[in-house]
Each structure stands twice: as structure tokens, then as C-alpha cells.
Amino acid sequence: MTPEPVEYEPISGEIHHHVLSVLVENKAGVLHRVAGLFSRRGFNIYSLAVAPTDPSHKFSRITIVVDAASAPLEQIVNQLDKLINVVEIDHVNERQVVERELFLATISVSAEEQTAAIALCANVGAQVVDAGAGEMTVMLADHPDSINAFQELLGVFRIDELHRTGLVALPKLSAQ
């Protein structure tokens, strides 16, 4: 059974948000406690990404993007700081970091459209990571604004599945 195509709203308007980079002990239940803190206070999490940061897997980094309208920054930081497994909290300034997000989408393409889809991917730095009869999966790792633009460009094809990881960020190494 083939899944029905998903209708995606065009991305428009600017979302104002806080980006927090939280270093935590990599223990069972820590992510649940962090997410629960936001939920209990009615703070909207726009995206959340988490992964171990060191070879020993002793620590994990959680990148949390929070809707600024729903969550006062000082209150969020103070509440996070009270959690026992939180080691460090950094508010990420968008001008001083490298931000990236991973985008994967499976699109339906006819034989005639396949060349155009490959060219579109090449023009924006995306890759075709899988292809089958009448479908291809494309990937782009880039700034969220570029991901939004690419998603809109893909609208000329039928998007069957789409997944975005959410934002991750690290401080810039050079002052700009």
C-alpha cells in the first residue's frame, strides 16, 4: 500500500526563538526531565536535538529551540539550572554560531522529472541519497533558512515523506 502524499504548508514568516545548548549527563531519564520542565511550564519547544558529545558517552548535548513568545529566557535558564544532571547551559546568539539542520524528503518523480530533480539538488548543494522506480530521497544539511527555501522549491514535485531533524548549533571559531 502506497502512503498518500502529505500536504505541506509553505514556510513563511519569521519565528522568533531562543536557542539553548545544554550539556547534560548522559543518563536514563535526563531528556524526559528536561522536556517535562518545558511541558509543565507551558513553554513551546520548536525543535529538540540530542546526541552524545564524547567517545565515552558520559555527556550529551541537547539543542533546544524554544518559542520566545511562550518562554522568558531567564526563567528557562533558571529552571534548567535546577536540574541535577544539567552541567552547562549556553544561550546561543544566532550571529555568533554555525547553525545547521538535516532535511530528508522522498519525492515522486517521473522519468522526465528525474533530471530536473537532480539538477535542483545540485544547484542547492543537496544530494540524492536513494532512488527507486519513480521516487528519490534527497538530503540537505544547511542553515534552516536554506532548508526552508529548498523545501519550497521541492513543491514542484510530489513530496511523499519529509523529515527535519531540528536545529543544532556550535559557536563560530572566528569573529564575524
C-alpha positions as CSV (number, residue, x, y, z in Angstrom):
1,M,0.0,0.0,0.0
2,T,1.5,3.4,-1.1
3,P,1.1,6.1,1.5
4,E,-0.9,9.2,0.5
5,P,1.2,12.3,-0.3
6,V,1.4,14.7,2.6
7,E,0.4,18.3,2.1
8,Y,2.9,20.8,3.5
9,E,2.1,24.4,4.1
10,P,4.6,26.8,2.6
11,I,7.0,28.2,5.1
12,S,6.6,31.9,5.6
13,G,7.0,34.5,8.3
14,E,9.8,34.7,10.8
15,I,9.7,32.7,14.0
16,H,11.3,34.4,17.0
17,H,13.0,31.9,19.2
18,H,15.7,31.2,21.8
19,V,18.3,28.6,21.1
20,L,19.8,26.8,24.1
21,S,22.7,24.4,24.1
22,V,22.5,22.3,27.2
23,L,25.3,19.9,28.2
24,V,23.8,17.1,30.4
25,E,25.0,13.8,31.9
26,N,24.1,11.0,29.6
27,K,21.8,9.1,31.9
28,A,18.4,7.5,31.6
29,G,15.6,9.9,32.2
30,V,17.5,13.2,31.7
31,L,15.9,14.1,28.4
32,H,12.5,13.2,29.9
33,R,13.1,15.6,32.8
34,V,14.3,18.4,30.6
35,A,11.3,18.1,28.2
36,G,9.0,17.7,31.2
37,L,10.3,21.0,32.6
38,F,9.2,22.8,29.4
39,S,5.9,21.0,29.3
40,R,4.9,21.7,32.9
41,R,5.5,25.4,32.4
42,G,3.7,25.6,29.0
43,F,6.8,26.5,27.0
44,N,6.6,25.5,23.4
45,I,9.6,23.5,22.1
46,Y,10.0,24.4,18.4
47,S,12.8,21.7,17.9
48,L,15.0,19.5,20.0
49,A,18.1,17.5,19.0
50,V,20.2,15.4,21.3
51,A,23.3,13.2,20.9
52,P,26.3,12.1,22.9
53,T,29.3,14.6,22.8
54,D,32.2,12.4,23.8
55,P,33.6,9.0,22.9
56,S,32.8,7.7,26.4
57,H,29.2,8.8,26.0
58,K,29.3,10.3,29.5
59,F,27.7,13.6,28.3
60,S,25.1,14.6,25.7
61,R,24.4,17.9,24.2
62,I,20.7,18.9,23.8
63,T,20.0,21.8,21.4
64,I,16.6,23.2,22.3
65,V,14.8,25.8,20.2
66,V,12.0,27.5,22.2
67,D,9.3,29.9,21.0
68,A,10.4,33.2,22.6
69,A,6.8,34.4,23.0
70,S,6.0,31.4,25.2
71,A,9.1,31.3,27.3
72,P,11.1,34.1,29.1
73,L,14.8,33.2,28.6
74,E,15.8,33.9,32.2
75,Q,13.1,31.7,33.6
76,I,14.0,28.8,31.3
77,V,17.7,29.0,32.2
78,N,17.0,29.2,35.9
79,Q,14.7,26.2,35.8
80,L,17.1,24.2,33.7
81,D,19.9,25.0,36.1
82,K,18.0,23.4,38.9
83,L,18.0,20.0,37.2
84,I,20.8,17.9,38.8
85,N,22.1,16.3,35.6
86,V,22.5,19.6,33.8
87,V,26.2,20.5,33.5
88,E,26.2,23.7,31.4
89,I,23.7,25.9,29.7
90,D,24.5,28.3,26.8
91,H,22.1,30.7,25.2
92,V,23.1,30.6,21.5
93,N,23.4,34.0,19.8
94,E,22.5,33.5,16.1
95,R,25.1,35.9,15.0
96,Q,27.9,34.0,16.8
97,V,27.2,30.4,15.8
98,V,27.0,28.0,13.0
99,E,23.5,26.6,12.7
100,R,22.6,23.5,10.7
101,E,19.6,21.3,10.2
102,L,19.3,18.0,8.3
103,F,16.4,17.6,5.8
104,L,15.4,14.3,4.2
105,A,12.5,14.0,1.8
106,T,11.2,11.3,-0.5
107,I,9.7,12.8,-3.7
108,S,7.8,11.2,-6.5
109,V,9.4,11.9,-9.9
110,S,8.6,10.7,-13.3
111,A,11.4,9.6,-15.7
112,E,11.1,13.0,-17.3
113,E,11.3,14.9,-14.0
114,Q,14.3,12.9,-12.6
115,T,16.9,15.1,-14.4
116,A,15.3,18.3,-13.2
117,A,15.2,17.0,-9.6
118,I,18.8,16.0,-9.7
119,A,19.8,19.4,-11.2
120,L,17.7,21.2,-8.5
121,C,19.6,19.2,-5.8
122,A,22.9,20.0,-7.4
123,N,22.1,23.8,-7.5
124,V,21.4,24.0,-3.8
125,G,24.0,21.5,-2.5
126,A,21.5,18.8,-1.8
127,Q,22.2,15.1,-2.5
128,V,20.2,12.3,-3.9
129,V,20.8,9.6,-1.3
130,D,18.4,6.9,-2.6
131,A,16.5,6.3,-5.8
132,G,13.9,3.8,-6.8
133,A,11.3,3.4,-9.5
134,G,9.5,6.8,-9.7
135,E,10.9,8.0,-6.3
136,M,14.1,9.5,-4.9
137,T,15.2,10.5,-1.4
138,V,17.0,13.8,-1.2
139,M,19.1,15.2,1.7
140,L,20.3,18.7,2.6
141,A,22.3,19.7,5.6
142,D,22.3,23.5,5.8
143,H,21.0,26.6,7.7
144,P,17.3,26.4,8.4
145,D,16.6,29.3,6.0
146,S,18.2,27.4,3.2
147,I,16.2,24.3,4.2
148,N,13.0,26.3,4.0
149,A,13.9,27.6,0.6
150,F,14.8,24.1,-0.7
151,Q,11.5,22.7,0.7
152,E,9.6,25.3,-1.2
153,L,11.5,24.5,-4.4
154,L,10.7,20.8,-4.0
155,G,7.0,21.8,-4.1
156,V,7.0,21.3,-7.9
157,F,7.3,17.6,-7.2
158,R,5.0,15.5,-5.0
159,I,6.6,15.1,-1.6
160,D,5.6,11.7,-0.2
161,E,7.6,11.9,3.1
162,L,9.6,14.7,4.8
163,H,11.7,14.8,7.9
164,R,13.7,17.6,9.5
165,T,16.0,17.0,12.4
166,G,15.7,20.3,14.1
167,L,18.5,22.8,14.7
168,V,21.9,22.1,16.0
169,A,24.5,24.8,16.7
170,L,28.1,25.4,17.7
171,P,30.0,28.7,18.4
172,K,31.8,30.2,15.4
173,L,35.5,29.8,15.5
174,S,36.2,33.2,14.0
175,A,34.7,36.6,14.8
176,Q,32.5,37.9,12.0
